[in-house]
Amino acid sequence: MTIVGVYDVQELLRNALEWVNGLGTVGVLAFMAIYILAIVAFLPGLLLTLEAGLVFGIGLGSLYVFVGATPILY
């Protein structure tokens, strides 16, 4: 049984981002951790990337996505 078969992945990620938005400055670290976990679990990063722009703004959201995705490259 996979996580995709049990949960609505988009709704799960959307709820996580709402939670991150409510954390304030600690939310940045939580977002990066969620982004890393999503990539490792083969969840779609596009939704997280777009939502980062909405939650943090385009500039900071792009930076946080870049930093969150970089550890996966190594």
C-alpha positions, 0 to 999 in steps of 0.5 A: 500500500502506498501513501498515494493510495491512502491519502490525497497528496495535494490536500496533504501538501496544502495542509502542510503549507498552511501549517508552515505559514502559521509558524512564522520564521520557523516555518522556513525550516519546516518548509525545507524539511517538508520539501526534502521529504516530498522529493525523497518520497517521490511526491510532486515538487511542483505544488510545493514550489508554486505554494512557496511563492504564495507563502513566502513571496516569489524571491524568498520562495525561490530561495527556499525551494533552491536550498530545500532541493539542493541536498537531494542533488548530492 
